[in-house]
């Protein structure tokens, strides 16, 4: 059986991007500060990885103001949800294949 490495998505190779997408798969939206706190990361690191996911069109960015304070929220796109599910399926197949060897 062929190892499904070609099904693994490079966008999800980083632990933080996996975590971001995991959060967005189970929540309609999540704001920047809550993500930063949940994932225990810095502003710059989180922003960098969110930009990467946005570039792939895997997430949507929505900017609003709460009073005078800016509030940025993120949501997974259908493209992002599909890509993430395919990535997880490929990982699962890889693990099952390795167990059977």
N, C-alpha and C positions, 0 to 999 in steps of 0.2 A: 504494500500500500504506500502511496506517495505521501510524503509529509506536506501538509497544506500551508507551507510558509508563505506562498504568494497571496494567501487570503488574509495574512496578518497586515494590519494597517499601520504604517510608520507613524501616523499622527498619534497613535496610542502607545508608542514605545516608552514614553516617559511615565513614571509613576503618578506624577501630579495630573497629567492629562487623563489618565485612567480614572483617578479619583474625581476630577471635575465632571467627566461624563457620567460616572456612576451616580453622582449627586443629581445631575440634571435629568437622568433617565427616570428617576423616581419622584421628582419635583417639577411642577410646571415652570417655575422660575426660582432663581436664587440670586440674592444680591451679593455684590463684591465683598463687602465687609463680613458677611456671614460665611461666605466661602473661605475667605482668608482665615477667619477664626477656626472654622471646622477643620480645615486642612493644615492648620498650623504652619503657615508660610508667610513670606514677605510680600509686600505690595508689588514690588518689581518682578519677583518670580511668578506670582500669580498672573499679573498683567501680561507677561511674556507668553505664558502658556495659553491664556485665554485668546490672545491675538492669533496664535498658531491655529487654534481650533476655529476661530472666526474666519481666518484665511481659507481654511478648507471648506467653509460654509457648513460646519458641523454645529455651530451655535449661532444664536441671534443675540444681539446686544440691544438693550432698551434703556435709554437714558431719560430720566425725569428729574424733577425737583420735588423734595418734600419740604415745604416751606421754602427756605433759602438754601437748603443743602442739596447738592446733587446726589442722585441715587441711580446706580447702574445695576440693572438686573440682566441675567443671562438665561436663555432657554435653549434646549436642544432642538435642532431642526429635524425634519423627517429624514433628510439625508444623513445627518449625524446619528440619529437613532438606528437607522439601517446599518450604517458603517460600523457602529459600536457592536450591534448584535452579531454581525458577520465576523468581527474580530474575536468576540467571545466564543462564537461557534468554532472558529478555527483553533483557538486555544484548547477548547474542550476536546476536539478531534485529535489534536496533537497529544494531549495528555492520555487519552484513551488508547491511542496507538502505541505510545511508549509503555503503557501498562501491559499491553498484550505481547510486547516483544520479550 
